[in-house]
Amino acid sequence: MTYAYETIAVEVTGDVHWLTLNRPQALNAITTQMVGELSDYFGRLFHDRGCRIVVMRGAGRAFCAGLDIKAHGGEEPPFGGGFGFQGYLADVYLRMRRCPQPIIALIHGAASGGGFAFALASDIRLAGESAKMNAAFIRLGLSSCDMGVSYFLPRVVGLSVASELMMTGRFIDARRALATGLVSEVVSDDALGSLAQSYIDDMLATSPIGLRMTKEGLGLAVDAPSLEAAMAIENRNQLLCAASEDFAEGLRAFREKRRPVFRGR
């Protein structure tokens, strides 16, 4: 599968897609064209058996500085489910969560507003030392409850820290992001790719169905109304995985004290 985009770039390396927000001259700020391309990309991932992991990063000095205010309004407004650009961009985050592949965000420089939301919609966040993130919406006269931030952020850092960040628009740097659990690790900006590769290697050592069912199960368990509801999803997912050839291979490999060779069946 090939991807021909202008504001994003997709490099396919085996089972991994390296997705780069590619407007470095504008700190990868979000335009209507970028939204359309991200929507197309994440929409196509749902049925893509060849991609197992997505690594999302930004070209140049930043991850994503949020909405390109200078460009906004200069293009024909999209329908966006009746909400115009608001709904058009919001749908990208839904598609990120809906796609079965885990998303690893590599954050360096600014991740503001909608860019912060890109990081929050990812499954694992790794930060470079230069990373700084904020809910910039409120500094523009808007509510910080935007693009899923009010959903994601309290679940990641708790209500108190989320309230602080969303009600003030303050930046959170890499050091504090690590302390609050917003990111998993912090390294030098230059080491982000190598750090991501260590996560990729561990994920690729799992079975494809096991990895996908884990992302799905976690997403559902976060909102489960009860332990029983979460366990119902777990039971369903385990039965699906247990029926696979990969599970039989995993058992054989365990007994034979070797690394399993999963084939996605």
Secondary structure, 3 states (H helix, E strand, C coil): CCCCCCCEEEEEECCEEEEEECCHHHCCCECHHHHHHHHHHHHHHCCCCCCCEEEEEECCCCCECCECCCCCCCCCCCCHHHCHHHHHHHHHHHHHHHCCCCEEEEECCEEECHHHHHHHHCCEEEEECCCEEECHHHHHCCCCCCCCHHHHHHHHHCHHHHHHHHHHCCCEEHHHHHHCCCCCEEECHHHHHHHHHHHHHHHHCCCHHHHHHHHHHHHHHHCCCCHHHHHHHHHHHHHHHHCCHHHHHHHHHHHHCCCCCCCCC
